Amino acid sequence: MLVLFDNGTPRTLARFLIDHHRVTEARARGWEELDNGKLLTVAEAAGFEVLVTTDRNIRYQQNFAGRKIALVVLGKGRWSVIKGHIARVVAAVNAATPGSYAEVEMAE
C-alpha cells in the first residue's frame, strides 16, 4: 500500500512499514501546509491508500463519506510512546481498507 505520513507522524515509524508498504511524508510532497480536507483530497488523487496522522480531531472535522483513503490515527505523537505500540500500529495499517478509520490508543 502507498502510505502517507502527516506532519505529526514520527518518520522513524516508516522503518517498521517499508517491508510491505511504500511510505512518503506530506512534507516531501510539499503538502505540509495543507489543511486536513485538502490533504485528504490531494493524497487520494495521488493514489495514497492510507494516511497516518496524530490528529485525533480529524474524524470530527472531515466528512469521510465516499473517501477512498483509509485513516490510521495514532493516540500519541511522540516516538518514545509510539515505539511501545509498533505492532498495533503496523496491524492497523495492514488492515486498512478503502475509507476505513482506525485509532490506535496509546498509554504513556
N, C-alpha and C positions, 0 to 999 in steps of 0.2 A: 504494500500500500504506500501511497505517497502521503507523508505526514508533514504537517506544518506546525512549528512551534511559534506561539506568540511571544511578545517581548518579555513576559514574566517567567517563561518556562526555562529552567536552567539547561544550558546546552550540553552539560555533562550527561544528561538523560539520554541523549542520542546514542551514546555508546552501547546502550542496552537494547536499542531498537534496530540498529543498522544491519543486523544479520538477516532480518526479514522485511525491513521497510526502508524506503528512502526518506530521509529526514532533511528538511530545509527550515531555516529560521525566517520569520517575517522580515527581519532587518536585512537579510541577504537579498531579498527581492525588492527592497526599497519600500516595504509596506509598513514600516514601524510607526508611521504617523496616522495610519488609517483607523477610524473608529470600528467597533466590532461588526456592525452591519455591513460596512463596505469591505472589511477584511474577509468576512464570510463569502461575500459575493465574488470578489476577485479570486479568492482561493478556490472556490468551486469552478469558476471559469478556467482556471489554470490546471484543473484536474486533480487538485488535492482531495483526498478522501477522508482525512482526519485532521482536525485542529486540536492541538493540545494546548490548554490555557490554564492560567491560575486565576482567571477572572470568574469568581463564583457567582457574580451577579448577571453574567451573560444570559443565563437561562430566562431571567425575568425581563431583560432588556430587548431581546430579539424574538421575532416570530420564527419558529423553526418549521412551520408547516411547509411542506414541499421542498425542503432543503435536501440536497444530496450528501453534503459533507456531514460526517459524524463529529461529535464533540466529546472530548475527554477532558474533564475539569479536575485539576489537582487541588486537593484540600489545602495545601500549603505551597508556598513558592520558594522556600529555602531548601537548597540542596541537602543541607545537614539533616533535614526532616524527610525529604523525599527519598533519599537513598535507603532508608529503612523500609520503604514500601515499594521497591522496584518491581517485585514480582506481581503485585496487584496493578501497578501502572501498565506494565507490559501486557498483562492479561486483558486489561480494559482496551488497550489499543488493538490487540489481536482480535478481540471480539467485536470491534466496531463494525457496524453495517450502515449503509446509506441512511442518513437522517437520525441516527441513534444518538443518545445522550447518556454518558456515564460520568458519575462523580466519584473520585477516589478519595475517601475521607482519610485523614491522617492525624494521629495524635502525636504530640511532640514528645 
